[in-house]
Amino acid sequence: MLDTKIFTPGQTSATGFAGLRAVLRDPLSGWPASLFEGEPLDYKLGPVRSIDTPRPEDVALVLLDQRDAFRRSPMVRLMLGRAMGDGLIIADGESWRLQRSIAAPVFRHSELKKLVPIFDVAARRMTADLGAGGEIAVLEPLTAATLDVIIESLFGDVALDRAAISRDVAHFLNVGGVPHLFDVLGLPAWVPRPGRGSSNAAARRLRKTSAQVLAKKRAEGGGGGAMTDHLLAATDPETGQGLSDAQLVDAVMTFVGAGHETTSVALSWTLWLLAARPELQEQLRAEGQALGDAIEADDLAYLDLHTRVIQEAMRLYPPVVSVLRQATRPVEMSGRHLRKGDFVNLITIAMHRNPDHWPDPDRFDPDRFLPEAVKARHRFAYLPFGGGATMCIGWKLALMEATVLLARLVQGFEVAAIPGAPPPYPTVRITMRPDNGMRLRLTPRGTL
């Protein structure tokens, strides 16, 4: 049986500057084992107090019950603001409310169903490109496919240098997606971050490209069916206000940067888990045998096992390992008195492996997501897309897209681990990527 416990949490608290260095280098090894058993970690770095917690009840308090007492971490803005400006995963208050209100109709289920053919075209293009298979780092073709999806969903059929966009997104996330010591210490954005020059340049190129496409669409009067056509025309039902040009670029950068990355990373871990379960691959193929030449939105209702496999993979390997918030006023949390300015880090990966909520937590078991099992758990014991009012607006799109891509992959290929190769190690940037690009052996089904 596959051992999914491929990292060992640190056995001592990550306190002081030695702990800070460990967490910046590798958060998974810096967190203590007690955190994965449900025990919060309370510590200080200089004057800054932080509480890392894996408890669902704390998630409910921070993201729902007392959400007005918390704001997004300034550190996230310092890390991502160069590319994403004041986009949805950074904004607070009225800025967040306006953007969410305007974007919400674009992410209604009825609208997302129209995108399923785009998902399927990208999936069939990816499987065709994989061709004869072999030993492949699958994260790269998965990322190319999810980038195709987000660009075509956002802009429609536009001519863009997708390879250059992919390189810039990857570089920004790999370099800018790691907390800099100056970010942690709260130094203002105008203080140069050594080593960040190239990632900032990538962010500028991405924003320039987005602005140019949006300006062209605005000049043409919009009217198409792409997401940005809707965003250009949409207004807030309360105020009648639309998004400014800068806010539109922020939105596009957020969807491009965060949207395709999380899906491709989640699918890479899904394939790693399936590589050790050939019988489960056969079950998936049986479930998908009725799929035609083109997958339609209504077909997704018959791919329940596919969806549960992805959900369980995202439990074991959540693309985003934690959610960081800062208290804006005093508040009580799990017997702790938080002061204004204290940080709370909701540790998703520890929550997902807490045996109190997930028996035998390191075992890969898609049946954990059968309806009766979901109803029996705390609603905040599973947090791959955040939760509460600020839950990721694109979570349904991501799950639908991942289901289509997985269906095409398992119909086309047998997935296996490479004999003798070390298991992938999760490296945390903005997302939790496999350190080896997820090298697997793909064998076309017709050659088995």
N, C-alpha and C positions, 0 to 999 in steps of 0.2 A: 504493500500500500504506500502511496506517495506521502512522504513526510512534508507537510506544508510549513512546518515550523523551521524555516530556513534562516532565521535570525535569532539571536539570543539577547534579550533585553539585559541592560546593565544591572548589576546586583546592588549598586549603591545609588543614592539620590544624585541627580545631575545638578549639583549646587556649585556656587562659586564660579570663577572664571575657567577653572579646569572643566567643570560641567558644561559651561557655555561653549567652550571649544569643541567638546565631544558632541553636543547637540547640533552645532553648526556643521560639523563634519559629517555626522551620521546620526540623525535623531533617533532611529530605531535602537541603536546600541546605547545611546545616552539615557533612554528611559529605563527606570528600574523594573524588575520583574513584578513587583507589587502592584504597579500600575495596571498590568495585564490581568491582575486578579481582582481588580475593582477598587483599589485604594488610591485616592487622590494624592498628589504630590504638591506640597506647599513649600515654596522656596523664594529667596530673594537674590537678585543680582544688583549689588549696590543698593540704590534707593528703590528699585523696581521690584514689586512683589508679584509673583505669578502662581497660579494654581492650575496644574494639569489634572484633569479629571476624566475618568472613563464612565461616569455614572449617568444613566439615562435620565434620572430625575434632575440632575444638574443641567443637562441639555434642555429639558423642558422649561426650566426656570429661565435660562439665558436666552433661548431662542423663541420662547412663547410667553410664559406667564409673566415674566418681568423684563421683556425685551426692551422696554423703554428705558431701562437702567443700564443698557449696554450699547456700545457702538463698535463698528469694525475697528480692528487694530490699525493704528497709524503705520505700523511696520509693513503691513500688506500694501498700503498706498505707496510707501517708499520703494517697495520692491517692484510693484506692477504698474505704478502710475505713469511711468515713462511711455508705456505702450497703451494702456487701457484708460488713461485719464481718470475720469470720474464715473466709469462704467458701473454696471450693476453689482459686480462683486467687490467694488470699492466704496460706492456711494452710501451715504446715510441720509436720514431725514427726508426733506422735501425733494431733494434731487433723486433719491432712490424711488420715492413714491411716484414721481412724474414718469421716470423711465419705465418702472414696472407697469404702471397704468397703460402707457402707450404700447408697450411691447406685448402685454398679456394676450390681446386678440390674435397675434401672430402665432402664439404657441397653444391655441386651443386645439383640442384633439381633432376637430373637423378640418382644421387647416393643416395639421401635421400629417393627416392621412394622404393629403395631396402630394406630400414629399416622398412617399414610399417608392414610387417609380425611380426617383433620383437615387435613393439608397440602393435599389436593385441594380441600376445601370453601373454604379460605382463598384458594387460587389462583383458583378460579372466581369467588369474590366479588370479588377484585381485578380480574380481567379485565372483569367486568360493570361495575364502578365506573369503569373506564377508558373504557368506552362508545365514543364516537366518536373517541377518540384525540386527536391534535393535538400541539402542542409542550408537552411535559410534563416536569417535574422528577421523574424516575421513582423517586428514592430515597424520597420520601415515601410513595407507595402501596406500595412494597416493604416499607418499615418497618412500615406498618400491617398488612400481611399477615403478616409474620413475628411481630409482636406478638400478633396473633390466634392464631397457631399455638402460641406458647409459653404464653400464658394458658390456652388450652383444653387443651393437653397437661398443664400443671401442675395446673390446678384443675378441669377439666371445665367444664360449662355453668354458670358463675356470672355474676351481674350485677355488672359493674364498669364504672367510668367509664374506658373504654380510651383515650379521647382525652386525659384528664388524665394517665393513666399514661404514655402516649407522650410527652407534653410534658415530664413530670418526668424520664423516663429520658434523653431527648435533651438536656435542659438540664444534668443532672448530668454526662453524658459530655462534652458540649461545653465546660463550664466546669471541672468537677472532673477531667476527663480530660486536662488539660494540666498537666504538672509545674509546680508553683509553685516559685519560687526558694527558698522556705523548705523545701520538700520535698527539693530537691536538696542543700541545705546540711545536711539531717538534723535540723532543728529539731523538737522534739517536737510531737505532735498538738495539745496544749493551747494552743500559740502561735497566735493568730488569723492566718488567711491573708486578707489584703485581697483583696476581690473574690470570695471563696468563699461568702459568706453565703447567696446565693440557691440555690447548688447544694447546700449543706448542708441547707437547708430542703426542697428537692426530695427529698433522700435520706431525711429524716425522714418525709415524707408517704408515700413508697413503702414504707418499712419498716412504718409504721403500717397501711397497707392490707394488706400481706402478713400481718402478725400477726393482723389481724382475720379474714381468710379462713381462716387456719390454725386459729385458736381455734374458729371455727364448725365447721370440719370435725372437729376433735378432739371437740367437744361432741356432734356427731352420730354419733360412733363410727366414722367413716371407712367403709371397705368398698367405695368406688367404684373405678373403674378408672383414675383420674387419677394422675399421678406423685406428687402430694403425699399421696394416700391410701396409696401404697406406702411413702413416706418416713416417714409417721406411724407405721406399723406395723412398719417394719424395725428389725432389731437387728444389731449386729456379731457375726458367727459366732464370733469368738474370745472376746469378753468378754460377749456378751449385752446390751451397752449400746446404747441408742437415742440419737437426736438430741434435744437439749434444745430448748425453744421458741425460744431465741435462735439456735441452730445451724440450725433449720429455716428461720427467717427469712433467715439468712445464705445458705443454699442457694438459696432461692427468689429472692432478690435477685441472686445470681450468675447463675442461669439466665436471669432476665428481662433483666438488664443486659447481660450478655455474649452470651447465646444468640441473641437476635433481631438484635442490632446487626451482628454479624459476617456473618450470612447476607444481610441486606439490602444491606450495603455490597458484599459479594462479587458479588451479582447485578447491582448497578448498574454495576460495572466490566465484568461479563460482557456486558451489553447494549451498552455503549460499544464494546467490541471487535467484537461482532457487527454493529453498525451499519455498519461498513466492509466486511463480508463477506456480502453478500446471498446468494451461492452457498452459504455455510455455513448460513445460515438455512434455505435450501431443503432442505439435507441433514437438518437437524434436524426440519423438518416432515415429511419423508418417513419418518424414523425413528419419529416419533410418530403417524403416520396411523392406526395400528391401535388407538390408545387409545380407550376407550369413553367413555360419559358420566361414568363415575367411574373414577379411577385407583386400582388396587389395588396392594398391595405387590409382587405377582409381576410387575407390569408394569415395575418399575424395571430388571429384568434385560435388558429390550429397549431401554433408553435409554442405552446405553453411550456414544454420541457426546455426548449431553447432559452426562453426568458428566465426560467428558474435557474438554469445553469449559469447564466450571466450574473444573476442576482447573488448567487452563492459565491461566485468568483470575486465579486465586488465586496462581499463580506470579508473573505480571507485577505484580499489584496485591494483595499479601497484606493482608487486613484488619488484621492485627497485624504491624507492621514490625520488631519486635525483641522479644527475650526477655531480661530482666535478672536476673542472679543475683549474690550476694555470697559470697566465699570465707569459710568458717568455720574454715579451718586452712590452713597452707601446702600448695601443690600446684603441680606443674609442668604448663604448658600451652604447647605449640608452642615450646619452648625458652625460655619466660618463667617466672620464678619468681614465683608469686602468693603474697602474704602474706595473713594473716587480715585481713579487712575490705576487700580489693580487690574491685572490681566487674568483672564480665564481662558485656558486652552482645552477645548473639548477634543479628547484624543480618540478619534474615530477607530483607528486600528486596534487600540486596546479594548474599546467598547465591544468591537466585533468579535473579540476572542476571549471575552469574559465568560468563564464557565457558569456563572450564575444565570446567564441569559442564553448561553449557547452550549449545551452539553457536548462534551468531547469537542472542544472548540476548534482544534486543528484539523478535524476531519472534513473533507469535502463532501457535502451532502445536499444536493439540490432540493430534496424533500423538505428542508427547513422552510421553504417558501411556498409550500402548499397552503391553501387558504386557512385551514384550521390551525396550522402551526403559527402563521403570521398573527392571527387573532389572539393567540395565547401569550404573545410576547409584549413587553413594554413597547409602545409605539416609537420611542426614541432609542431603542437598543440597536437600531440599524440606521446608519446615517451617511450613505455614500454620496448623497446629493445635498447635504445640509438638511435643515428642517425648519419648521415654523414658518413665519411670514417671509423669511429670506431664503427659503428653499430654492435651489437652482431652478430657474424658469424653464430651462431646456431639458429637464430630466426625462420627460416622456419622449422627446425627440431622440435623446441619446440611447434610451432603452430600445426604441423601435428600430433605430439604425443598427445598433449592435446585433439585434435579433436577425435582421436581414443578412448582414455580413456573415454572421456565424452560420446561418442556414446554407449559404452558398459555399462556404469553406468546407463544411463537413460533408456536403454532397459531392464535392469535387476531390477531396483529399483525405487520406489517412494521415493522422498526426501522431508523431512519436518523438520521444526524447532521443537525443543523440547519444549512443552508447559511450560511456566513459567520460562524458562531459560533466563538469561541475554544475550544480543547479544554479539558476539565476539568483542574484542577490538584489533585493529591492533598494534602489537608491532614490532618496527623496529630494526632489527639486520642488516645483509647484505640484507635480504629480509624483507618484511612486512608480518609477520606471524600472524595468529589469536592467541590470548592469551590462548584460551581453547582447542587448537588442532582442532578446528572447530567441535564441537559436534553437530551431526545432527541425526535425526531418519531416518533409511533406512528400507523400507518395500519391500520385494521381490515382483515383479509384479505378480507372480503366486498366491500370498496369498491375493491379494486385493479383 
